[in-house]
Amino acid sequence: MAPRPPLSLAWLTTLKAAQLKAIATATGLPSSGTKPVLTARLLASLPISKLYRPDRTSIGTDAIPRILSIDMGIRNLAYCQIALPSSCAASKQATLSTIPVVEAWDRIAIAPRPTALSSDVRGATQLKETFDPSTYAPYAISLLSSLVLSVAPCPPTTILIERQRFRSMGSSSVQEWTLRVNMFEAMLHAVLHTLRFHGVWAGDVYAVEPGRVQAFWLGDVDKRNGKSEGERVMKGPRKAKQGKEEKMRLVSRWVEEGGVVALERKAKETGMGFVRKGSGVGKKDDLADCLVQGMAWVRWEEHRRRIVGEGMGFLEGVV
């Protein structure tokens, strides 16, 4: 069933700032700013779908929206592809289950680790790894060729790329590794926009702020755990680690209990390894990040459509 046309959103101007912030969080929009800023942001963004477009049927043969969610990394880049259910799809011919289907879910290394000059030479040193653009440009093309161009007739219609930080854990310095990942992130955007400009791929690509994804799924962890203002002192690495652990627990529940996502093909193998101890599946935090990012995008679109269709009735569930 196609999304319903937008109704008037004038009622947003009557809301309090806290209500506007709750709607912004529920739809993946920035929740900072004054009441007039929040209102203007919602009025401009809510009528526009980030999953459905009139020309979207030209991308694949089944017209089912598919999200490719990428958690950035060089050694550990995680990705998943999510096909939306027929109840949300823009085509009446869609034939999926009633929950999103994870068709692919994996973690890969973009570049191999450098090796020693020679194992036969005493005191051999390791080759210095090269991170110049000319080396990584082919990696970007190879990755997107396999994830976007080689999955016809059903390529992703929406691609989400985790937005990288410029600094780690609030540090005043910028680490070299951060610059390297940022460079590769920019390359992915450039390749995708080039493909779209030349009509090779007709989808949309978005940079996603990790903080908004975590705020949506986890909220304020300290508040939820009943800590007072004076006790909320966890910052930096400790708070980041806690957020990763909670997201991994969240994904484990999805896999074990079902009802939120359905896993098929090789994604089912990844899911079994994710919840099983000693399975050999490493960097589960990265696998969790790409899946919660993709599912956040699905929920944000669901909430956007409900707000447009239900009006103030939507607030009862979020405020």
N, C-alpha and C positions, 0 to 999 in steps of 0.2 A: 504494500500500500504506500503510495507516494506521500511525502510529508504534506500536512495541511498548510494552506496559505497563511501568512502571518495575520494575526488580529491586531487591534490597536494596543500599543504598549504604553499609552499615556498614563496608566495607573502607576507606573514606576515612579513618576514624579511625586507621588503621595507617600512614598515609603521613607522610613528612617534610614540613617546611614548603616546601622547594623544589619538591617534587612537587605540593603543593596549589596553589602559586603558578602552576605551569605549566598545571594544569587550569583555573584561574581565567582565565588569559590566553587559553587555547584556547577558552573558552566566553564571552568578553566580560564577565566579572565582575571587580569590583575585586580586585586581587591584593595589596593591602596588609593589614597586620594580623598578629597573632600566629597561631600554629598553631590554637588553639581557635576564634579568630574566623574564620579561613579555612575550617575544617572546618564550622562552623555555617552559614556563608554558602553553601557548596556543597551541604550536605544540604538546605537550604531551597530552593535555586534549581534544582538540576539535575532534579528530577522534573517541573518545570513547563515546558511548551513555550510559547514566545513566537511561534509561528507557527500552531499548530493549536488549534482550539477545537471542542467538540461542535456548537455552533450556527453554525459558520463557513459552512456550506453555504447559509445564508440570505442571504449577501451577494451572491453572483453566481450565474450560471446554470451555470458549469462547475466550480465548487467547487475551482478551482485557487488556492492561496495566491498573492497578489500583494503585493509590497513596493513602496511609494512612498518613496524615499529623497530627502530634501531637504537640500541644503547651503545654509545661511542666507546672506542678503545682501539689500541694498536695490537696488543697481545691478546686482548679479550674483547672482541666486538660481539655483542649478543643481538639477535634479531628474532622477531616472530611475525608471521603473517596471519591476520585474523579476518575471516569472512563473516559478514554480518548476516543475521537470520532473516528469513523471508518476511517476518513481521516488521522489520525495519527497512528492508530493501526497497529501492525505487521501482522495481519491476514486478509485475504480477506473475511473471514466469519464474521468479526465484523459488528454489526448492531446497531450503536448508532447514535445520532444526530451529527450535524457538530460542536458542541461546547462541552467542557467537561461537564460531568454530575456529580453533587454532589449527591451521593447516601446516605451518612450519614453525619450528622453535629450536634454535641452536646457538652455539657460540663458536666463533672461529678466530684464528690469528691472521691478521692482515699481512704481516711480514714475518718471515722466519727469523729466529734468533741467530746472531752471528756465530760462526764456528771458529775454532782455533786455526791458525795458519797451517799447521801440520802436526798431526799426533805423533809423528816420528822424530820431530825436532825437540831436543831437550830445552825446556823453558819456553816453549812456544806460547806466544801471546794471542789473545782473542782479537779477531778483526773488529775494528771500530765500526759500529753500525751507522749507516748513512740515512739521514732524514731529510735530504734536500727534496725540493718539489719535483724535480725530474724523476726521482726514484719512486715517489709516492703517487704521482699522477696515474701511472699504469695500474697501481693497486686499486685506485678509486674506480677506474673504468672497468676493471675485472670484477670487482664486487658488485657494482650496479648492473653489469651485464648479466650476471648470474641471478641476482635477486629481482630484477625488473624486466629485462628483455628476454630472458630464457625461460620464463614461466608462462608464455602464451599458451592457450588463448585467454588466460585469466591472470593478468598482471595486477599488481596493486593499483588501486585508484587514489589512495592517499598514503603518503610516506611521512612518517614522523621521525625526526632526528633529534636525539637528546642534545639540548643546548649545553655547551661546555663552559665551565667556569674559567675565568682568567687567573684566579688565585685559588689555592687549595686551603680549606679550613680557615679562611680569613687571614691567611698569612700576608704580610706586606710585600713579600717577594713573589715573583712569577717563576715557577719552575720550568726547566727546559722541556720536561715531558708534557706539561700542559700546553706549551706552544706547539709541540708536535701534533698532539691530538686535535688542537684547534685548527691547525693547517689542514689536516685530513678532513675534518668536518667541513671546512670551507670548500674543499675540492668536491665533496659529495654534492653539496648544494649547487656548485657550478656545473657539474656534469648533468644533474637532473634538470636544471633550467635550460641547459643546451639541448637536451633531448626533447624537452617540451617546446622550445622555440622552433625547432626544426620538424615538429610534428611526429617524432618517433614515439613519444609517450605523451599521453594526454591527461595525466593525473595532476595532483597538487602535492606540494611538499611544504612542511611546516617545521620550524624549530620549536621544541617544547622545553619549557623551563622545568627542571626536576623538582624545584621547590613547590610548584603548583600541583604537581602530581602527588607529592607526598602530603601536602596540606589537604588535598581532596580525600585521599584514602585513609590517612592516619590522623589528620587534624593536629591539634596541639597535644603531643604525647604526654607532656607533663600534666596538663589539665585533666586528661582522661585518666591518668593514674592517681588523681586526687592530690597532687602536690600544691602547696601554697606558693605565693609569689616568691617568698624568701627561699624556698627549696628549689626553685627553677633556675639552677645555676649550670646545668649541663650544657656545654658548648663544644664547638670544634670537633675533634676526632671522636669523643665519647658519644656526642649526640648523633653524629653521622653514622656511627656503628650501630646505635640503637635503632635508627631509622631503617638501616639495611636489614637488621634482624627481624623487625616487624614486617617489612615487606616480604621477606622470605617466608615467614609464618603465614602471612595472608595468602600467598600463592600456594603454599602447601595445602591450606584448607580448600582452596578452589579445586586443586587436583584430586584430593582425597574424598571430598564430600560431593563434588559435582554441583550442577545447578547454576553455575556462573559461566563457565566456559566448557566446551567440549573439545577434546583433543583427538586428532586423527592423524593418520600417516605416521611419519617419523616423530611428529610432535608428541605422540603418545609415548614413545620410547623415552623421550626427554623428560616427560612428566613422571614416568615411573622411576627414572633415575634421580629426579629432583627430590622425591619424597623418601627414597630408600637410602639409609645410611650405608656408607661403604660401597656405593654404586660406582664410584669413579667419576661421577659428574662434578667437575670443578667449577669454581666461580659462580656459585648459585645466586649470589647477589646480583650479578649482571644479568643472568637469565630472568630473575624476578623483576629487575628494573624494566626490561624491554616489554614484559607482559603487562605489568601494572600501568605502564605508560600507554600502551595500546588500548587497554580496557578503560582507562580514564577518558580517552578520547571518545570511546563509544558512549560512556555514561554522560559525558558533557553534552554530546549531541542529543541524547535522550532527554536530558533535563532542559536543554534549549527548546526542544519541540514542545515539551510539556508547558513551559512558561508561556510560549507563544499561544498554545491552545487552551490552557486552563486559566491563565491570568493569575490573580492573587490566590487562587486555590492551591497553587504549587507551594506557597510559603508555609503551609501547615506542616509540610514534611521536612523543611530545612531550617526553620527558625523556631 
